[in-house]
């Protein structure tokens, strides 16, 4: 199972990012746990300056926008 963290303040883009990742994972049949992380001290541990940010298995893979579905598919393979 992959662990995907969506880092952000809970804004619309952050919520949408988590929803898109969940939809893509479901369509792929991928076993994924999506965690929404809003605590600033946790977000800063990843040295993120722009949200939403995405961390897959503790590796920062994206920040600053809602990721494209094709990009998400690559992370979940």
Phi and psi in degrees as GROMACS dihedral restraints (atoms count N, CA, C in turn):
[ dihedral_restraints ]
;  ai    aj    ak    al  type     phi  dphi    fc
    3     4     5     6     1   -90.2    20    10
    4     5     6     7     1   145.3    20    10
    6     7     8     9     1  -108.8    20    10
    7     8     9    10     1   123.0    20    10
    9    10    11    12     1  -117.9    20    10
   10    11    12    13     1   122.2    20    10
   12    13    14    15     1  -106.3    20    10
   13    14    15    16     1   131.0    20    10
   15    16    17    18     1  -102.8    20    10
   16    17    18    19     1   114.2    20    10
   18    19    20    21     1   -96.0    20    10
   19    20    21    22     1   128.4    20    10
   21    22    23    24     1   172.6    20    10
   22    23    24    25     1   175.0    20    10
   24    25    26    27     1   -83.3    20    10
   25    26    27    28     1    -1.4    20    10
   27    28    29    30     1    96.1    20    10
   28    29    30    31     1    13.5    20    10
   30    31    32    33     1   -68.4    20    10
   31    32    33    34     1   173.1    20    10
   33    34    35    36     1   -58.8    20    10
   34    35    36    37     1   -43.3    20    10
   36    37    38    39     1   -64.4    20    10
   37    38    39    40     1   -37.1    20    10
   39    40    41    42     1   -67.4    20    10
   40    41    42    43     1   -44.3    20    10
   42    43    44    45     1   -63.3    20    10
   43    44    45    46     1   -43.3    20    10
   45    46    47    48     1   -63.8    20    10
   46    47    48    49     1   -39.5    20    10
   48    49    50    51     1   -59.7    20    10
   49    50    51    52     1   -46.6    20    10
   51    52    53    54     1   -62.2    20    10
   52    53    54    55     1   -41.4    20    10
   54    55    56    57     1   -63.6    20    10
   55    56    57    58     1   -43.8    20    10
   57    58    59    60     1   -63.9    20    10
   58    59    60    61     1   -43.6    20    10
   60    61    62    63     1   -61.7    20    10
   61    62    63    64     1   -43.6    20    10
   63    64    65    66     1   -62.5    20    10
   64    65    66    67     1   -41.3    20    10
   66    67    68    69     1   -64.8    20    10
   67    68    69    70     1   -45.8    20    10
   69    70    71    72     1   -63.8    20    10
   70    71    72    73     1   -43.6    20    10
   72    73    74    75     1   -61.1    20    10
   73    74    75    76     1   -42.9    20    10
   75    76    77    78     1   -64.4    20    10
   76    77    78    79     1   -42.8    20    10
   78    79    80    81     1   -64.4    20    10
   79    80    81    82     1   -33.0    20    10
   81    82    83    84     1   -83.2    20    10
   82    83    84    85     1   -15.9    20    10
   84    85    86    87     1    74.8    20    10
   85    86    87    88     1    24.9    20    10
   87    88    89    90     1   -81.9    20    10
   88    89    90    91     1   143.3    20    10
   90    91    92    93     1   -89.1    20    10
   91    92    93    94     1   101.3    20    10
   93    94    95    96     1  -135.3    20    10
   94    95    96    97     1   138.3    20    10
   96    97    98    99     1  -108.0    20    10
   97    98    99   100     1   120.1    20    10
   99   100   101   102     1  -102.5    20    10
  100   101   102   103     1   123.9    20    10
  102   103   104   105     1  -116.4    20    10
  103   104   105   106     1   129.2    20    10
  105   106   107   108     1   -96.4    20    10
  106   107   108   109     1   115.5    20    10
  108   109   110   111     1  -108.4    20    10
  109   110   111   112     1   118.5    20    10
  111   112   113   114     1  -115.0    20    10
  112   113   114   115     1    -5.8    20    10
  114   115   116   117     1   -74.7    20    10
  115   116   117   118     1   121.5    20    10
  117   118   119   120     1   -55.4    20    10
  118   119   120   121     1   -37.5    20    10
  120   121   122   123     1   -66.1    20    10
  121   122   123   124     1   -32.4    20    10
  123   124   125   126     1   -75.0    20    10
  124   125   126   127     1   -43.8    20    10
  126   127   128   129     1   -58.8    20    10
  127   128   129   130     1   -41.7    20    10
  129   130   131   132     1   -67.6    20    10
  130   131   132   133     1   -24.0    20    10
  132   133   134   135     1   -62.6    20    10
  133   134   135   136     1   -26.5    20    10
  135   136   137   138     1   -91.7    20    10
  136   137   138   139     1     3.8    20    10
  138   139   140   141     1    56.2    20    10
  139   140   141   142     1    41.6    20    10
  141   142   143   144     1   -88.0    20    10
  142   143   144   145     1   130.0    20    10
  144   145   146   147     1  -106.0    20    10
  145   146   147   148     1   -22.0    20    10
  147   148   149   150     1  -132.2    20    10
  148   149   150   151     1   134.3    20    10
  150   151   152   153     1  -113.7    20    10
  151   152   153   154     1   159.8    20    10
  153   154   155   156     1   -73.1    20    10
  154   155   156   157     1   151.0    20    10
  156   157   158   159     1  -123.8    20    10
  157   158   159   160     1   153.3    20    10
  159   160   161   162     1  -125.9    20    10
  160   161   162   163     1   130.3    20    10
  162   163   164   165     1  -119.1    20    10
  163   164   165   166     1   123.1    20    10
  165   166   167   168     1  -112.3    20    10
  166   167   168   169     1   119.8    20    10
  168   169   170   171     1    47.6    20    10
  169   170   171   172     1    48.8    20    10
  171   172   173   174     1    68.8    20    10
  172   173   174   175     1    16.9    20    10
  174   175   176   177     1  -117.0    20    10
  175   176   177   178     1   123.8    20    10
  177   178   179   180     1   -68.1    20    10
  178   179   180   181     1   121.6    20    10
  180   181   182   183     1  -115.9    20    10
  181   182   183   184     1   -13.5    20    10
  183   184   185   186     1  -163.0    20    10
  184   185   186   187     1   147.4    20    10
  186   187   188   189     1  -158.1    20    10
  187   188   189   190     1   151.8    20    10
  189   190   191   192     1    98.8    20    10
  190   191   192   193     1    -9.6    20    10
  192   193   194   195     1  -162.2    20    10
  193   194   195   196     1   172.9    20    10
  195   196   197   198     1   -76.9    20    10
  196   197   198   199     1   123.1    20    10
  198   199   200   201     1   -70.9    20    10
  199   200   201   202     1   152.5    20    10
  201   202   203   204     1   -73.4    20    10
  202   203   204   205     1   151.6    20    10
  204   205   206   207     1   -59.8    20    10
  205   206   207   208     1   -38.5    20    10
  207   208   209   210     1   -62.9    20    10
  208   209   210   211     1   -38.0    20    10
  210   211   212   213     1   -65.1    20    10
  211   212   213   214     1   -43.1    20    10
  213   214   215   216     1   -61.7    20    10
  214   215   216   217     1   -42.4    20    10
  216   217   218   219     1   -57.8    20    10
  217   218   219   220     1   -40.6    20    10
  219   220   221   222     1   -63.9    20    10
  220   221   222   223     1   -39.9    20    10
  222   223   224   225     1   -65.5    20    10
  223   224   225   226     1   -34.0    20    10
  225   226   227   228     1   -89.9    20    10
  226   227   228   229     1    -5.8    20    10
